[in-house]
Amino acid sequence: MPVVRFCFSRSRTVREVAYEEGETYADLILRCGLIPDTVLIFTGDQSLPEDAPVCEEEVTIEETASRG
C-alpha cells in the first residue's frame, strides 16, 4: 500500500498515511481528524485540490482555521 507524507505546518509534525489507489487528499485529511475545508494542500509552491486523487509522495498541510 502506498504512503503519502503529510507535513503539518502549524504543529510542525509529519504523519505518514497509507492510502489505496483512487483515494483523495480529502479522504486522508478526514482520516487525520481534520475537516478538508479548513486546510490548504501544497506540493512545493503549487496548491492541490482536496478532491484530487493522491499522487504526491509528500505534501504540506496548511491549517487555515483554529480548532478552538
N, C-alpha and C positions, 0 to 999 in steps of 0.2 A: 504494500500500500504506500503510495507516495506521501511525502510530508512537505508542508509549507512552514516557513519560519515567520511568525508574526513578531515584529519589533514594536512594542507599545511605547510611544514617545513620552507620554505623561508619566507613567510609572517606571520608565527606563528598564523594562523587563522584556524578556524574549520567551516566546512559547512556541514549541513545535506542535503542529496539529496535523494528524493524519487525515487524509480525505480520499474519497472514491471519485473516479472519473465522472465528470458531469456536475459535481457539487460546485456551488458558487461561493464567493467570498462571504456573502450574507449568511449562508448556511454555517460556515465556520465561525463567523463572528458571533452568531447566536449560540453556538456550542461553547464559546468562551464566556458567555454570560453577558454579552453586550447587545444593545439594540443597534442594528445596522444603520438606522437613520441618524445615529449620534456620533458616527465616525466617518473619517475620510481615509481612503486607502491609497497608498502611494508605492510605486516602484521607481526608485531614483527620484526624479523630479516630475514624473508623469503620474497623474491620478488614474485610478481604475474604478470602473463602476461596480457597485456592490453585487449586481446581478450577473456579473461576468463569471464564466467558469474559471476555476483556479488554474492558472497556467504559469505562475512565477514561483521560484524557489524561496524568495524572501520578499516580504512587503513591510512597509511601515504603516502602523495604525495610529492615526491622529484622532484623539477623542475631542469632539467639538462641544460637548456639554458636560457639566459637572453632574455627578450622580448623587448629589446630596442635597 
